[in-house]
Amino acid sequence: MSKKPGLPLTVKMRHDFHYVDELSSRSGAPVGRMIPIDRLEVNPDQPRQGVGDLSDLTASIMEKGVLEPILVRHIRENNKFMIISGERRYRAGLAAGLKEVPCIEKDVDDAEVAEIALIENLQRKDLTAFEEAEGLQSLIDRFGYTHEQIAKKIGKARSSVTETLSLKTLPEDIKELCCQAQVLSKSMLLQIVRQPAREKMLELLRRFAQGEVSRDEARKERLQGEKGRPQNFVFRFRPPTKEFTLDLRFSKSNVEKEELIEVLSSILKALKEETVSGDPLKKIS
């Protein structure tokens, strides 16, 4: 019987490019070694707010040990090592009674620690939508990353980053109610946060919790409602030279000519007096 051929020469097996591989390919080879477990400490800024059930991981470690090294950074002040990624493995190792664990030591700054910890968690899909939003916001607050920069770093579309960050605008009490009702799907939470009023948010949350409506049905209702609302008045001016286009968007659907002139006059006055907040000529993306 003839031997069956394998994959064509032009086809290769695919696998996910793990973040540790990517880290190892950066400047220089990281230092890998066994470190006493009592010299490790958790990252206080870890984006994950809970480690979940560790029973299966603990059992696996008791049988086979820690198969994937923990990524750490040396803390010179106390001669210990802070965990950048691998807290679950660390805690499961403690529960399994390990005295030391395999680690990869990496010399990184605070920004890289936060970035790596968040990326590692996002890639493993361990974060809830709320935790993901908190982590993304911390990159903006602490390091000034733009939505575009974050998108490139975590390998997601810019629109996805912006959508996730919009969950930060959800009132805290409604967020708590979502958690209590176990309405934690990102797609459902986005429909809630896009509601025009607080009462609408609470009503949609109740309907989600009771299974009265799906995410697609809620989205369809919202879009239909938006079509029926009065459109905001927009004044657009473009000179014959076409050097610029001026758009003024009002929060109401009808604006009289006299009111428009008054608004334009107030803008000119503010520019002349330099009382506009920030840079009046700043580009808005």
C-alpha positions as semicolon CSV with decimal commas, in nm:
position;residue;x (nm);y (nm);z (nm)
1;M;0,000;0,000;0,000
2;S;0,139;0,338;-0,102
3;K;0,222;0,590;0,166
4;K;-0,029;0,872;0,194
5;P;0,122;1,212;0,134
6;G;0,125;1,469;0,414
7;L;0,047;1,838;0,388
8;P;0,141;2,010;0,063
9;L;0,479;2,183;0,077
10;T;0,313;2,523;0,056
11;V;0,093;2,459;0,360
12;K;0,221;2,485;0,715
13;M;0,065;2,410;1,053
14;R;-0,051;2,726;1,232
15;H;-0,035;2,811;1,598
16;D;-0,103;3,115;1,813
17;F;0,201;3,336;1,866
18;H;0,227;3,340;2,244
19;Y;0,309;3,663;2,424
20;V;0,612;3,501;2,597
21;D;0,758;3,422;2,254
22;E;0,709;3,783;2,156
23;L;0,873;3,908;2,475
24;S;1,168;3,676;2,423
25;S;1,223;3,819;2,075
26;R;1,267;4,172;2,210
27;S;1,599;4,321;2,315
28;G;1,815;4,038;2,440
29;A;1,718;3,700;2,580
30;P;1,530;3,707;2,912
31;V;1,674;3,528;3,213
32;G;1,492;3,202;3,292
33;R;1,545;3,021;3,623
34;M;1,379;2,862;3,925
35;I;1,289;3,116;4,195
36;P;1,172;3,038;4,551
37;I;0,797;3,095;4,559
38;D;0,819;3,301;4,879
39;R;1,025;3,561;4,690
40;L;0,739;3,633;4,449
41;E;0,477;3,902;4,507
42;V;0,167;3,991;4,308
43;N;0,134;4,299;4,090
44;P;-0,080;4,554;4,283
45;D;-0,201;4,696;3,950
46;Q;-0,306;4,359;3,807
47;P;-0,607;4,432;3,580
48;R;-0,777;4,103;3,670
49;Q;-0,989;4,158;3,983
50;G;-1,032;3,789;4,064
51;V;-0,836;3,472;3,993
52;G;-1,138;3,240;3,973
53;D;-1,147;2,870;4,058
54;L;-0,793;2,730;4,087
55;S;-0,879;2,369;4,175
56;D;-0,812;2,222;3,829
57;L;-0,492;2,423;3,782
58;T;-0,372;2,325;4,129
59;A;-0,436;1,957;4,057
60;S;-0,248;1,986;3,727
61;I;0,049;2,154;3,894
62;M;0,060;1,890;4,166
63;E;0,082;1,624;3,896
64;K;0,300;1,790;3,632
65;G;0,442;2,105;3,789
66;V;0,429;2,456;3,643
67;L;0,469;2,398;3,269
68;E;0,468;2,763;3,164
69;P;0,713;3,001;3,335
70;I;0,587;3,300;3,532
71;L;0,698;3,637;3,396
72;V;0,854;3,851;3,672
73;R;1,046;4,173;3,733
74;H;1,315;4,208;3,998
75;I;1,238;4,457;4,277
76;R;1,570;4,589;4,402
77;E;1,424;4,753;4,715
78;N;1,326;4,423;4,879
79;N;1,515;4,180;4,653
80;K;1,190;4,011;4,555
81;F;1,020;3,955;4,221
82;M;0,691;4,109;4,115
83;I;0,467;3,896;3,897
84;I;0,396;4,058;3,561
85;S;0,188;3,767;3,432
86;G;0,111;3,428;3,580
87;E;-0,062;3,513;3,908
88;R;-0,298;3,216;3,874
89;R;-0,003;2,980;3,831
90;Y;0,164;3,140;4,133
91;R;-0,141;3,101;4,357
92;A;-0,203;2,747;4,235
93;G;0,165;2,669;4,302
94;L;0,123;2,794;4,658
95;A;-0,184;2,576;4,701
96;A;0,008;2,279;4,560
97;G;0,286;2,334;4,815
98;L;0,563;2,417;4,569
99;K;0,884;2,564;4,712
100;E;1,003;2,716;4,384
101;V;0,861;2,784;4,039
102;P;1,008;2,845;3,691
103;C;1,025;3,214;3,606
104;I;1,136;3,438;3,324
105;E;1,292;3,758;3,457
106;K;1,242;4,062;3,237
107;D;1,387;4,409;3,286
108;V;1,091;4,634;3,204
109;D;0,957;4,969;3,324
110;D;0,617;5,045;3,477
111;A;0,456;5,117;3,142
112;E;0,570;4,785;2,998
113;V;0,455;4,598;3,311
114;A;0,105;4,744;3,281
115;E;0,101;4,680;2,907
116;I;0,220;4,319;2,934
117;A;-0,017;4,237;3,222
118;L;-0,315;4,374;3,031
119;I;-0,221;4,215;2,699
120;E;-0,163;3,877;2,863
121;N;-0,504;3,886;3,025
122;L;-0,680;4,011;2,715
123;Q;-0,523;3,739;2,503
124;R;-0,639;3,477;2,750
125;K;-0,987;3,635;2,769
126;D;-0,977;3,628;3,149
127;L;-1,117;3,977;3,196
128;T;-1,481;4,076;3,218
129;A;-1,591;4,363;2,995
130;F;-1,578;4,597;3,295
131;E;-1,227;4,482;3,392
132;E;-1,114;4,524;3,032
133;A;-1,250;4,879;3,028
134;E;-1,069;4,957;3,356
135;G;-0,744;4,819;3,218
136;L;-0,767;5,014;2,894
137;Q;-0,851;5,333;3,084
138;S;-0,545;5,283;3,307
139;L;-0,322;5,281;2,999
140;I;-0,472;5,615;2,899
141;D;-0,460;5,772;3,246
142;R;-0,113;5,651;3,343
143;F;0,073;5,653;3,014
144;G;-0,127;5,873;2,777
145;Y;-0,193;5,607;2,513
146;T;-0,443;5,696;2,241
147;H;-0,719;5,459;2,129
148;E;-0,518;5,388;1,814
149;Q;-0,203;5,304;2,011
150;I;-0,394;5,072;2,244
151;A;-0,556;4,898;1,948
152;K;-0,216;4,824;1,792
153;K;-0,072;4,696;2,120
154;I;-0,353;4,452;2,198
155;G;-0,422;4,353;1,838
156;K;-0,780;4,476;1,818
157;A;-0,965;4,725;1,601
158;R;-0,971;5,085;1,718
159;S;-1,353;5,075;1,716
160;S;-1,345;4,779;1,956
161;V;-1,123;4,974;2,197
162;T;-1,353;5,278;2,181
163;E;-1,660;5,060;2,240
164;T;-1,504;4,893;2,543
165;L;-1,400;5,227;2,692
166;S;-1,755;5,356;2,651
167;L;-1,856;5,115;2,929
168;K;-1,672;5,349;3,167
169;T;-1,959;5,597;3,125
170;L;-2,211;5,352;3,271
171;P;-2,329;5,479;3,615
172;E;-2,178;5,280;3,901
173;D;-2,513;5,172;4,044
174;I;-2,629;5,039;3,706
175;K;-2,295;4,863;3,668
176;E;-2,355;4,694;4,005
177;L;-2,704;4,590;3,898
178;C;-2,561;4,441;3,578
179;C;-2,318;4,233;3,783
180;Q;-2,592;4,120;4,023
181;A;-2,818;4,021;3,733
182;Q;-2,526;3,848;3,555
183;V;-2,578;4,066;3,248
184;L;-2,208;4,077;3,164
185;S;-2,196;4,016;2,790
186;K;-2,007;4,301;2,626
187;S;-2,259;4,318;2,340
188;M;-2,548;4,355;2,588
189;L;-2,364;4,609;2,802
190;L;-2,296;4,821;2,493
191;Q;-2,668;4,828;2,415
192;I;-2,739;4,939;2,772
193;V;-2,479;5,216;2,775
194;R;-2,608;5,348;2,439
195;Q;-2,954;5,412;2,575
196;P;-3,046;5,784;2,573
197;A;-3,153;5,804;2,939
198;R;-3,099;5,636;3,274
199;E;-3,455;5,504;3,284
200;K;-3,404;5,341;2,945
201;M;-3,083;5,178;3,070
202;L;-3,258;5,027;3,372
203;E;-3,550;4,907;3,162
204;L;-3,326;4,735;2,908
205;L;-3,121;4,578;3,188
206;R;-3,441;4,435;3,337
207;R;-3,547;4,296;3,000
208;F;-3,205;4,137;2,942
209;A;-3,206;3,984;3,291
210;Q;-3,552;3,833;3,241
211;G;-3,477;3,709;2,890
212;E;-3,744;3,925;2,730
213;V;-3,518;4,058;2,456
214;S;-3,196;3,954;2,280
215;R;-2,902;4,178;2,201
216;D;-2,998;4,192;1,832
217;E;-3,358;4,281;1,916
218;A;-3,245;4,555;2,155
219;R;-3,011;4,697;1,891
220;K;-3,288;4,700;1,632
221;E;-3,523;4,881;1,872
222;R;-3,256;5,140;1,953
223;L;-3,179;5,213;1,587
224;Q;-3,548;5,246;1,504
225;G;-3,590;5,487;1,794
226;E;-3,295;5,696;1,680
227;K;-3,444;5,726;1,332
228;G;-3,762;5,866;1,481
229;R;-3,589;6,132;1,688
230;P;-3,545;6,490;1,562
231;Q;-3,202;6,535;1,405
232;N;-2,961;6,790;1,551
233;F;-2,929;7,110;1,348
234;V;-2,597;7,138;1,165
235;F;-2,476;7,463;1,007
236;R;-2,209;7,408;0,741
237;F;-2,012;7,685;0,573
238;R;-1,751;7,644;0,301
239;P;-1,604;7,951;0,129
240;P;-1,565;7,967;-0,250
241;T;-1,190;7,914;-0,208
242;K;-1,267;7,580;-0,039
243;E;-0,984;7,641;0,208
244;F;-1,186;7,504;0,497
245;T;-1,524;7,373;0,603
246;L;-1,696;7,500;0,917
247;D;-1,950;7,275;1,089
248;L;-2,157;7,385;1,388
249;R;-2,368;7,111;1,545
250;F;-2,646;7,221;1,782
251;S;-2,819;7,013;2,046
252;K;-3,161;7,096;1,902
253;S;-3,328;7,042;1,569
254;N;-3,410;7,403;1,475
255;V;-3,193;7,717;1,495
256;E;-3,300;8,062;1,372
257;K;-3,071;8,285;1,169
258;E;-3,043;8,543;1,446
259;E;-2,936;8,276;1,696
260;L;-2,678;8,143;1,452
261;I;-2,529;8,491;1,407
262;E;-2,519;8,534;1,785
263;V;-2,335;8,205;1,831
264;L;-2,080;8,287;1,560
265;S;-2,025;8,631;1,713
266;S;-1,962;8,478;2,056
267;I;-1,709;8,238;1,906
268;L;-1,522;8,523;1,737
269;K;-1,522;8,722;2,059
270;A;-1,389;8,427;2,256
271;L;-1,111;8,367;2,003
272;K;-1,007;8,733;2,011
273;E;-0,999;8,734;2,389
274;E;-0,828;8,394;2,397
275;T;-1,079;8,263;2,647
276;V;-1,146;7,938;2,464
277;S;-1,050;7,639;2,680
278;G;-0,740;7,468;2,543
279;D;-0,595;7,536;2,200
280;P;-0,869;7,687;1,975
281;L;-0,683;7,566;1,669
282;K;-0,627;7,214;1,797
283;K;-0,709;6,945;1,545
284;I;-1,003;6,730;1,648
285;S;-0,981;6,373;1,526
